[in-house]
Amino acid sequence: MRVIDPRNGKQAPLDHDLQPRWAKEFGEWSRQECKHERQELRRGTNNAGMPVIRMQCLDCGLRIGNAVKRPPNADELPEFDDAMHDAYNAARKAALEKVDQKYVDIQLRRWKGKEDGDSYYTQAHNAYLNSPAWKDRRRLVMERAQGLCEGCRKAAATEVHHLSYAHWGQELLFELVALCGNCHDRIHAKGDHEALIEGCKTCLHASKGSYCLLFDMPMPMALDPEGPCTFDRDGYEVAD
């Protein structure tokens, strides 16, 4: 799961334990959407510049329903206040951005934090690989492979490999494959994340061999096919 960093418009993936917390606050934000309980008949023009009479919400400024027949007192009706709706939308957007920014900042602090010599991301990933959720996904992938490597279909499958980290923590099963040790080594030798990260160490934005300063996230996330840098290293710049 990813949220949008309001500061730069880029996607930021969240740790699986942060996702329900964000979802709860997003739900609270959604429930605060205007219910249009206070409405008033007003006059103005439509998109074509023609005179129109419609109801307008007095809380959010949205024009409600279809145009109505011009009443006898039409000239006495108040005019549409479209600035009200613009202000409402701006406030709603700012409230959601505040929620998104809160969790993006938590995630970035985790990634940048250091405990026992490992980044939080490394610790979180290692903890995930020892979690019941991962063990269950691993079991399902192994069952699908029927004990054989999905790379060569000859040797026994002993490892489960991520084809993508786009849904890290909640992977779709087709994003995971069961492999033998030799096929797993071949994948990494052909340019998977470990080899890609090794090449990124000469990038201007590389920090301590595992963190991308340009996109503010661990290199494996930045180098994901759906990540901001992709396998093509779109953000790569040679360090002087």
TIPAKE-95928 format. One record per residue: residue number from 1; residue in three letters; x, y, z of N, C-alpha, C in turn. Coordinates in pm, whole numbers, plus 50000, padded with zeros to 5 digits. Example, Ala and Ser with C-alpha at 12.3 -4.5 7.8 and 13.67 -1.06 7.14 Angstrom:
<rs>
     i    aa     n_u     n_v     n_w    ca_u    ca_v    ca_w     c_u     c_v     c_w
     1   ala   51319   49431   50780   51230   49550   50780   51320   49670   50780
     2   ser   51285   49775   50708   51367   49894   50714   51290   50003   50787
</rs>
This chain:
<rs>
     i    aa     n_u     n_v     n_w    ca_u    ca_v    ca_w     c_u     c_v     c_w
     1   met   50084   49880   50000   50000   50000   50000   50088   50124   50000
     2   arg   50050   50224   49921   50129   50346   49909   50039   50468   49926
     3   val   50095   50573   49982   50025   50700   49989   50108   50802   49912
     4   ile   50047   50915   49881   50116   51020   49807   50178   51119   49904
     5   asp   50308   51143   49888   50376   51243   49968   50332   51381   49915
     6   pro   50259   51459   49995   50209   51589   49947   50319   51686   49907
     7   arg   50440   51666   49959   50547   51760   49930   50601   51747   49789
     8   asn   50599   51625   49735   50659   51606   49602   50570   51527   49506
     9   gly   50455   51481   49551   50363   51408   49464   50407   51266   49435
    10   lys   50512   51218   49500   50561   51082   49475   50494   50983   49569
    11   gln   50488   50857   49524   50431   50752   49606   50528   50708   49714
    12   ala   50476   50682   49831   50557   50634   49943   50492   50508   49999
    13   pro   50557   50393   49990   50499   50270   50046   50503   50272   50198
    14   leu   50401   50216   50261   50393   50212   50406   50418   50070   50457
    15   asp   50485   50059   50571   50498   49930   50638   50359   49873   50665
    16   his   50349   49740   50668   50216   49679   50680   50148   49713   50812
    17   asp   50223   49745   50917   50159   49781   51044   50105   49924   51042
    18   leu   50159   50008   50953   50110   50146   50941   49984   50155   50856
    19   gln   49964   50058   50767   49853   50065   50673   49716   50073   50740
    20   pro   49684   49987   50839   49552   50000   50902   49536   50129   50981
    21   arg   49646   50182   51033   49638   50309   51107   49604   50423   51011
    22   trp   49669   50423   50893   49637   50525   50793   49493   50508   50746
    23   ala   49451   50383   50722   49317   50357   50672   49210   50405   50771
    24   lys   49237   50392   50900   49142   50437   51001   49126   50589   50993
    25   glu   49237   50662   50983   49229   50808   50975   49169   50853   50842
    26   phe   49198   50778   50736   49136   50810   50606   48985   50791   50615
    27   gly   48942   50686   50684   48799   50662   50701   48733   50774   50779
    28   glu   48802   50823   50882   48747   50935   50960   48736   51059   50873
    29   trp   48837   51082   50789   48833   51196   50697   48716   51182   50599
    30   ser   48695   51062   50547   48587   51038   50451   48450   51063   50514
    31   arg   48435   51023   50640   48306   51039   50706   48272   51186   50734
    32   gln   48370   51271   50726   48347   51414   50749   48303   51487   50622
    33   glu   48287   51413   50513   48240   51473   50388   48103   51538   50411
    34   cys   48083   51653   50350   47959   51729   50369   47836   51647   50328
    35   lys   47732   51650   50410   47608   51578   50382   47503   51670   50318
    36   his   47535   51794   50297   47446   51892   50231   47313   51905   50306
    37   glu   47321   51913   50437   47199   51921   50517   47136   52060   50513
    38   arg   47215   52163   50483   47161   52299   50475   47172   52347   50330
    39   gln   47058   52370   50267   47056   52411   50128   46968   52535   50110
    40   glu   46997   52608   50003   46921   52730   49975   46911   52748   49824
    41   leu   46796   52794   49778   46777   52821   49637   46851   52948   49599
    42   arg   46933   52939   49493   47013   53054   49453   47012   53068   49301
    43   arg   47059   53184   49255   47059   53212   49112   47201   53240   49064
    44   gly   47222   53219   48934   47352   53246   48875   47351   53202   48730
    45   thr   47466   53157   48683   47475   53108   48545   47536   52969   48545
    46   asn   47508   52893   48437   47567   52761   48424   47697   52772   48345
    47   asn   47756   52657   48311   47884   52655   48240   47876   52723   48103
    48   ala   47755   52725   48047   47738   52789   47915   47708   52938   47928
    49   gly   47703   52989   48052   47676   53129   48072   47529   53166   48073
    50   met   47442   53064   48076   47298   53088   48074   47246   53100   48218
    51   pro   47144   53184   48240   47086   53198   48374   47032   53064   48424
    52   val   47051   53039   48553   47005   52912   48610   46969   52934   48757
    53   ile   46871   52857   48803   46829   52857   48944   46850   52716   48998
    54   arg   46929   52704   49104   46956   52572   49163   46974   52587   49313
    55   met   46965   52474   49380   46995   52472   49523   47147   52474   49540
    56   gln   47193   52541   49646   47335   52541   49680   47350   52506   49828
    57   cys   47445   52416   49856   47473   52379   49995   47538   52497   50066
    58   leu   47485   52530   50185   47537   52644   50259   47661   52609   50342
    59   asp   47698   52480   50344   47816   52439   50419   47937   52419   50329
    60   cys   47917   52359   50211   48031   52332   50123   48024   52410   49993
    61   gly   47911   52472   49963   47899   52552   49842   47869   52475   49716
    62   leu   47847   52342   49725   47819   52263   49605   47679   52293   49554
    63   arg   47666   52304   49421   47534   52319   49361   47467   52182   49362
    64   ile   47345   52175   49415   47277   52048   49437   47161   52030   49339
    65   gly   47152   51910   49282   47039   51875   49199   47036   51947   49065
    66   asn   46923   51934   48997   46906   51995   48865   46852   52138   48878
    67   ala   46862   52210   48769   46806   52345   48765   46654   52337   48781
    68   val   46597   52441   48843   46452   52443   48864   46391   52557   48783
    69   lys   46260   52551   48768   46188   52655   48695   46204   52789   48766
    70   arg   46224   52892   48689   46245   53025   48745   46123   53068   48828
    71   pro   46141   53094   48959   46028   53135   49042   45999   53285   49024
    72   pro   45883   53331   49070   45848   53473   49057   45948   53567   49125
    73   asn   46007   53519   49236   46100   53604   49310   46246   53578   49274
    74   ala   46271   53530   49152   46406   53491   49112   46508   53602   49130
    75   asp   46468   53724   49100   46563   53835   49110   46600   53868   49254
    76   glu   46521   53820   49348   46549   53847   49489   46635   53738   49552
    77   leu   46656   53627   49481   46737   53518   49536   46884   53559   49545
    78   pro   46956   53509   49646   47100   53537   49652   47173   53467   49539
    79   glu   47288   53523   49501   47366   53464   49392   47452   53348   49443
    80   phe   47487   53259   49351   47576   53148   49386   47708   53203   49443
    81   asp   47757   53136   49545   47888   53170   49603   47983   53055   49572
    82   asp   48042   53056   49451   48130   52947   49410   48261   52947   49488
    83   ala   48299   53061   49544   48421   53067   49624   48407   52979   49749
    84   met   48284   52961   49796   48260   52877   49913   48301   52733   49885
    85   his   48265   52683   49766   48299   52544   49731   48449   52529   49710
    86   asp   48512   52628   49649   48658   52623   49631   48729   52618   49766
    87   ala   48682   52698   49861   48743   52701   49994   48722   52568   50066
    88   tyr   48602   52511   50049   48573   52381   50112   48665   52272   50057
    89   asn   48678   52268   49925   48765   52167   49863   48910   52184   49906
    90   ala   48954   52307   49918   49092   52333   49961   49113   52285   50104
    91   ala   49015   52307   50189   49026   52262   50329   49025   52110   50338
    92   arg   48940   52046   50258   48935   51899   50258   49066   51840   50208
    93   lys   49120   51899   50103   49247   51851   50049   49358   51867   50151
    94   ala   49361   51981   50219   49464   52005   50320   49453   51906   50435
    95   ala   49330   51871   50474   49311   51776   50583   49362   51637   50545
    96   leu   49335   51595   50421   49384   51464   50377   49536   51465   50363
    97   glu   49591   51573   50311   49737   51583   50297   49804   51578   50433
    98   lys   49738   51632   50535   49794   51628   50670   49804   51484   50719
    99   val   49700   51404   50690   49701   51262   50727   49813   51189   50652
   100   asp   49817   51209   50519   49919   51143   50438   50060   51182   50483
   101   gln   50080   51311   50508   50212   51357   50547   50255   51297   50680
   102   lys   50159   51281   50770   50190   51221   50901   50252   51083   50885
   103   tyr   50191   51000   50799   50239   50863   50786   50361   50854   50695
   104   val   50373   50942   50597   50496   50947   50518   50613   50982   50609
   105   asp   50594   51078   50698   50702   51119   50788   50739   51007   50885
   106   ile   50638   50936   50935   50667   50822   51024   50750   50719   50950
   107   gln   50709   50690   50824   50781   50590   50746   50925   50633   50721
   108   leu   50945   50759   50685   51080   50807   50656   51168   50804   50781
   109   arg   51110   50839   50896   51188   50832   51019   51229   50688   51048
   110   arg   51140   50595   51018   51173   50454   51040   51289   50412   50950
   111   trp   51278   50447   50821   51382   50407   50727   51517   50466   50762
   112   lys   51514   50589   50813   51640   50657   50842   51695   50621   50979
   113   gly   51609   50562   51063   51653   50527   51198   51753   50411   51196
   114   lys   51833   50406   51298   51932   50300   51312   51917   50231   51448
   115   glu   51910   50100   51443   51907   50020   51565   51988   49894   51540
   116   asp   52081   49869   51629   52167   49750   51618   52239   49744   51483
   117   gly   52269   49860   51426   52347   49864   51302   52266   49843   51177
   118   asp   52135   49814   51187   52052   49793   51069   51951   49906   51057
   119   ser   51915   49943   50935   51810   50042   50915   51677   49982   50959
   120   tyr   51581   50067   50986   51450   50017   51024   51392   49930   50913
   121   tyr   51414   49969   50788   51359   49892   50677   51413   49748   50680
   122   thr   51544   49735   50703   51603   49601   50709   51541   49522   50823
   123   gln   51527   49587   50938   51467   49519   51052   51323   49480   51024
   124   ala   51249   49575   50965   51107   49548   50937   51093   49432   50839
   125   his   51179   49428   50738   51170   49320   50639   51207   49186   50702
   126   asn   51312   49186   50783   51352   49062   50850   51242   49014   50945
   127   ala   51180   49110   51015   51071   49073   51105   50953   49016   51027
   128   tyr   50927   49076   50910   50817   49027   50827   50842   48885   50779
   129   leu   50967   48855   50742   51000   48721   50694   50986   48616   50805
   130   asn   50979   48660   50930   50958   48568   51041   50815   48571   51094
   131   ser   50729   48646   51024   50591   48663   51071   50501   48550   51021
   132   pro   50390   48524   51092   50293   48424   51045   50237   48457   50906
   133   ala   50220   48586   50877   50165   48625   50746   50257   48581   50632
   134   trp   50388   48605   50647   50482   48563   50544   50491   48412   50536
   135   lys   50493   48344   50649   50502   48198   50649   50383   48137   50578
   136   asp   50266   48199   50593   50147   48148   50526   50158   48169   50375
   137   arg   50203   48288   50332   50220   48313   50188   50326   48220   50130
   138   arg   50434   48204   50204   50542   48114   50157   50489   47973   50138
   139   arg   50407   47928   50233   50349   47792   50224   50262   47779   50099
   140   leu   50178   47881   50073   50090   47876   49957   50169   47873   49826
   141   val   50278   47949   49821   50361   47950   49700   50427   47814   49680
   142   met   50476   47756   49789   50539   47625   49780   50437   47518   49738
   143   glu   50314   47528   49791   50209   47433   49752   50177   47447   49605
   144   arg   50170   47571   49556   50144   47593   49414   50252   47529   49328
   145   ala   50376   47539   49371   50488   47484   49295   50498   47332   49307
   146   gln   50422   47274   49399   50423   47129   49423   50565   47077   49450
   147   gly   50641   47160   49521   50772   47116   49565   50883   47133   49463
   148   leu   50849   47175   49340   50950   47191   49236   50978   47337   49207
   149   cys   51101   47366   49174   51143   47501   49139   51063   47551   49018
   150   glu   51009   47672   49029   50933   47729   48919   51022   47794   48814
   151   gly   51153   47785   48836   51247   47833   48737   51291   47724   48642
   152   cys   51327   47607   48697   51378   47497   48614   51286   47376   48612
   153   arg   51195   47366   48710   51104   47251   48724   51178   47118   48730
   154   lys   51297   47123   48783   51375   47000   48799   51418   46981   48944
   155   ala   51479   47084   49001   51527   47075   49138   51415   47109   49237
   156   ala   51437   47072   49361   51339   47101   49466   51339   47251   49496
   157   ala   51220   47306   49517   51208   47447   49555   51243   47462   49702
   158   thr   51332   47552   49730   51377   47574   49869   51361   47719   49914
   159   glu   51339   47812   49821   51332   47954   49855   51216   48020   49781
   160   val   51164   48126   49840   51059   48204   49775   51114   48342   49744
   161   his   51102   48382   49618   51161   48506   49568   51054   48608   49533
   162   his   51079   48735   49569   50990   48845   49532   51017   48887   49388
   163   leu   50915   48881   49303   50926   48940   49169   50900   49090   49176
   164   ser   50827   49132   49278   50797   49274   49297   50777   49301   49445
   165   tyr   50813   49421   49488   50788   49464   49625   50673   49566   49631
   166   ala   50597   49573   49522   50490   49673   49514   50387   49656   49626
   167   his   50361   49531   49667   50265   49504   49773   50333   49437   49892
   168   trp   50453   49484   49921   50529   49425   50031   50446   49421   50159
   169   gly   50442   49304   50220   50362   49284   50339   50224   49228   50310
   170   gln   50178   49247   50187   50047   49194   50145   50059   49146   50000
   171   glu   50164   49072   49971   50195   49033   49833   50082   48952   49769
   172   leu   50059   48978   49641   49977   48889   49560   50062   48767   49528
   173   leu   50002   48651   49524   50082   48529   49510   50159   48523   49379
   174   phe   50107   48589   49274   50182   48585   49147   50306   48674   49151
   175   glu   50321   48752   49259   50441   48832   49276   50553   48754   49345
   176   leu   50524   48629   49379   50620   48543   49448   50639   48414   49369
   177   val   50763   48365   49364   50790   48239   49297   50876   48151   49386
   178   ala   50854   48020   49374   50933   47922   49447   51052   47879   49361
   179   leu   51171   47886   49417   51292   47859   49340   51387   47768   49415
   180   cys   51471   47702   49338   51585   47631   49398   51698   47733   49417
   181   gly   51801   47696   49490   51910   47788   49515   51979   47835   49388
   182   asn   51999   47744   49292   52069   47781   49169   51989   47883   49086
   183   cys   51858   47860   49073   51776   47955   48996   51766   48089   49067
   184   his   51761   48084   49198   51757   48210   49273   51885   48289   49249
   185   asp   51997   48221   49249   52125   48288   49222   52127   48344   49080
   186   arg   52070   48270   48985   52068   48317   48846   51986   48444   48831
   187   ile   51872   48452   48902   51789   48571   48895   51866   48692   48946
   188   his   51931   48676   49058   52006   48788   49115   52124   48825   49026
   189   ala   52183   48726   48963   52297   48755   48874   52253   48830   48749
   190   lys   52124   48815   48713   52074   48881   48592   52021   49023   48618
   191   gly   52045   49073   48738   52012   49213   48759   51894   49240   48849
   192   asp   51863   49146   48938   51758   49173   49034   51809   49271   49139
   193   his   51732   49294   49244   51761   49403   49335   51903   49405   49391
   194   glu   51955   49291   49430   52089   49292   49489   52192   49345   49391
   195   ala   52186   49297   49265   52280   49344   49165   52253   49490   49129
   196   leu   52126   49528   49124   52094   49666   49094   52146   49761   49202
   197   ile   52127   49721   49326   52173   49804   49437   52324   49818   49434
   198   glu   52391   49711   49399   52538   49718   49389   52578   49824   49287
   199   gly   52506   49830   49175   52536   49929   49073   52501   50070   49117
   200   cys   52405   50081   49208   52362   50213   49255   52460   50275   49354
   201   lys   52555   50201   49401   52647   50255   49500   52734   50367   49443
   202   thr   52741   50374   49310   52817   50483   49248   52729   50603   49215
   203   cys   52601   50598   49257   52508   50707   49229   52529   50822   49327
   204   leu   52510   50942   49278   52522   51062   49359   52427   51059   49479
   205   his   52313   50990   49463   52210   50993   49566   52217   50875   49662
   206   ala   52316   50786   49644   52326   50668   49730   52378   50707   49868
   207   ser   52318   50648   49970   52361   50674   50108   52384   50543   50179
   208   lys   52507   50520   50221   52544   50402   50300   52506   50272   50230
   209   gly   52500   50275   50098   52483   50152   50020   52345   50094   50013
   210   ser   52246   50155   50083   52114   50093   50082   51998   50192   50080
   211   tyr   52029   50322   50091   51923   50422   50099   51937   50523   49986
   212   cys   51824   50558   49923   51823   50655   49813   51778   50790   49867
   213   leu   51870   50886   49862   51839   51021   49911   51748   51097   49815
   214   leu   51754   51065   49686   51673   51136   49588   51524   51113   49612
   215   phe   51487   50985   49635   51347   50951   49651   51309   50926   49796
   216   asp   51404   50945   49888   51376   50929   50031   51316   50793   50064
   217   met   51380   50687   50018   51332   50553   50049   51445   50453   50028
   218   pro   51432   50332   50083   51534   50230   50060   51548   50199   49912
   219   met   51669   50164   49869   51693   50135   49728   51603   50025   49673
   220   pro   51577   49915   49748   51488   49812   49691   51351   49866   49653
   221   met   51298   49961   49732   51169   50022   49700   51182   50113   49578
   222   ala   51287   50195   49574   51306   50287   49462   51328   50212   49332
   223   leu   51392   50094   49340   51427   50017   49220   51318   49920   49177
   224   asp   51208   49917   49251   51098   49830   49211   51045   49874   49075
   225   pro   50995   49781   48992   50941   49821   48862   50835   49930   48871
   226   glu   50759   49931   48982   50657   50034   48999   50706   50148   49088
   227   gly   50833   50145   49126   50890   50249   49210   50930   50371   49129
   228   pro   50977   50477   49196   51009   50601   49127   51133   50594   49040
   229   cys   51227   50502   49070   51350   50494   48991   51341   50384   48885
   230   thr   51271   50276   48917   51250   50158   48832   51381   50083   48806
   231   phe   51369   49967   48741   51487   49887   48707   51584   49964   48616
   232   asp   51533   50066   48547   51618   50142   48454   51700   50249   48523
   233   arg   51684   50262   48655   51757   50363   48732   51736   50503   48672
   234   asp   51609   50544   48664   51576   50673   48603   51640   50792   48677
   235   gly   51663   50774   48808   51719   50885   48885   51870   50878   48903
   236   tyr   51933   50785   48835   52078   50766   48855   52159   50885   48805
   237   glu   52252   50931   48889   52348   51034   48851   52484   50991   48903
   238   val   52586   50998   48816   52719   50955   48855   52775   51049   48961
   239   ala   52824   50994   49069   52885   51074   49174   53020   51125   49127
   240   asp   53050   51250   49160   53181   51307   49121   53293   51245   49202
</rs>
